[in-house]
């Protein structure tokens, strides 16, 4: 093979690989969600449920502003927080939203909704 062709093939391959490597953009706007879930289990009581609800609301606004979605589990966690603060209707609404966005969660969300409604 001629040196010019080799360079052309190598150059093209590098451009293709570089293009693939830049595809690390997330589908979701994670915001503080992961940190909140970690904190709620590692340091219970450090951040109140009300504070977490406010932070999650701000994260949702940022997600809308960047045309991204909130991650799986976001609305389920929000529902859990609403339940903790004595707002069962808001909790059910959040769980229904989670179920609509992520149908694979339907069975689990239905169980949680049934438990909330039974109380």
Secondary structure, DSSP 8 states (H G I E B T S, - for coil): --HHHHHHHHHHHHHHHHHHHT----SB--TTHHHHHHHHHHSTTSS-HHHHHHHHHHHHHHHHHTT-B--TTHHHHHHHHHHHTT-HHHHHHHHHHHHHH-GGGHHHHHHHHHHHHH-
